[in-house]
Amino acid sequence: MRIRAALVAAVLAVCGTAMAETLQIPSDESILENAPDEAPQASAPRAESLPVRGMTMQVVESRFGTPLEKLAPVGEPPITRWVYADYTVYFEGRYVIHTVPARD
């Protein structure tokens, strides 16, 4: 009986640790290949013309220009905010995690 209980516990322990997710951050080159070709317009930005998750700070600045304001990183991990006229870009480290259109 003890052997059976130990065997069941061992099987459950192995099954519980066998599941994992892998996060893959795309390279700068693949982001540029999949990014839209047009720069943001002065009017309300279209979703496809905004920086997307995974872009680096370098790619965002080269594609969308210098932001109006670059706020210092806050917290751990460091979250940085870049403010553009029509949207704000949030970075974790050097990667975009979210882009929020400005309110009208």
C-alpha positions as MATLAB code, in Angstrom:
seq = 'MRIRAALVAAVLAVCGTAMAETLQIPSDESILENAPDEAPQASAPRAESLPVRGMTMQVVESRFGTPLEKLAPVGEPPITRWVYADYTVYFEGRYVIHTVPARD';
ca = [
       0.000    0.000    0.000;
       2.812    2.428    0.849;
       4.551    1.637   -2.433;
       1.375    2.386   -4.386;
       0.896    5.697   -2.557;
       4.538    6.640   -3.173;
       4.201    5.715   -6.849;
       1.037    7.822   -7.240;
       2.719   10.769   -5.487;
       5.767   10.471   -7.748;
       3.616   10.372  -10.905;
       1.608   13.418   -9.790;
       4.780   15.338   -8.954;
       6.259   14.637  -12.389;
       3.026   15.556  -14.187;
       2.750   18.813  -12.271;
       6.208   19.980  -13.295;
       6.026   18.835  -16.913;
       3.862   21.800  -17.959;
       5.669   25.061  -18.794;
       5.308   27.984  -21.152;
       8.088   29.539  -23.166;
       8.106   33.269  -23.817;
       9.859   34.183  -27.038;
      10.754   37.815  -27.632;
      11.105   38.516  -31.343;
      14.326   39.976  -32.729;
      14.441   43.590  -33.892;
      14.641   42.412  -37.499;
      11.463   40.325  -37.347;
       9.602   43.209  -35.698;
      10.666   45.562  -38.462;
       9.578   43.051  -41.111;
       6.116   42.704  -39.528;
       5.670   46.355  -38.494;
       3.477   48.722  -40.503;
       5.165   50.815  -43.218;
       3.554   54.115  -42.327;
       4.391   56.552  -39.542;
       1.705   57.734  -37.117;
      -0.523   60.537  -38.362;
      -1.335   63.768  -36.529;
      -4.954   62.612  -36.182;
      -6.014   59.760  -33.913;
      -3.598   56.860  -34.437;
      -4.747   53.650  -36.074;
      -3.993   50.481  -34.134;
      -1.651   49.172  -36.830;
       0.426   52.382  -36.732;
       1.266   52.075  -33.024;
       4.321   50.447  -31.450;
       3.603   46.793  -30.689;
       4.568   44.492  -27.814;
       8.132   43.260  -28.076;
       9.576   46.207  -30.026;
      12.733   47.631  -28.500;
      13.179   51.271  -27.526;
      15.607   51.648  -30.428;
      13.068   50.346  -32.967;
      10.258   52.520  -31.559;
      12.368   55.670  -31.722;
      13.635   54.919  -35.238;
      10.136   54.140  -36.585;
       7.998   56.629  -34.659;
      10.451   59.437  -33.904;
      11.572   61.024  -30.667;
       8.784   61.158  -28.068;
       7.574   64.439  -26.603;
       8.604   63.195  -23.166;
      10.670   60.294  -21.824;
       9.843   59.598  -18.187;
      12.389   57.919  -15.926;
      11.985   54.201  -15.135;
       9.881   53.380  -12.061;
       9.733   50.199   -9.968;
      11.196   46.746  -10.314;
      11.218   45.581  -13.038;
      11.746   49.104  -14.392;
       8.725   50.459  -16.284;
       9.481   53.406  -18.559;
       6.921   55.653  -20.227;
       7.380   57.537  -23.499;
       4.709   60.110  -24.318;
       3.852   60.888  -27.941;
       1.168   63.329  -29.117;
      -1.445   60.625  -29.787;
      -0.366   57.749  -27.541;
       1.875   56.642  -24.671;
       4.241   53.680  -24.904;
       5.103   51.604  -21.816;
       8.345   49.612  -21.689;
       9.518   46.897  -19.314;
      13.273   47.129  -19.501;
      13.860   47.974  -23.145;
      10.806   46.188  -24.630;
       7.311   47.558  -25.351;
       4.682   45.963  -23.146;
       1.722   48.231  -23.994;
       0.710   51.237  -26.086;
      -2.220   53.372  -24.968;
      -3.937   55.870  -27.314;
      -4.385   59.358  -25.833;
      -7.818   60.396  -24.638;
      -9.841   62.707  -26.851;
];
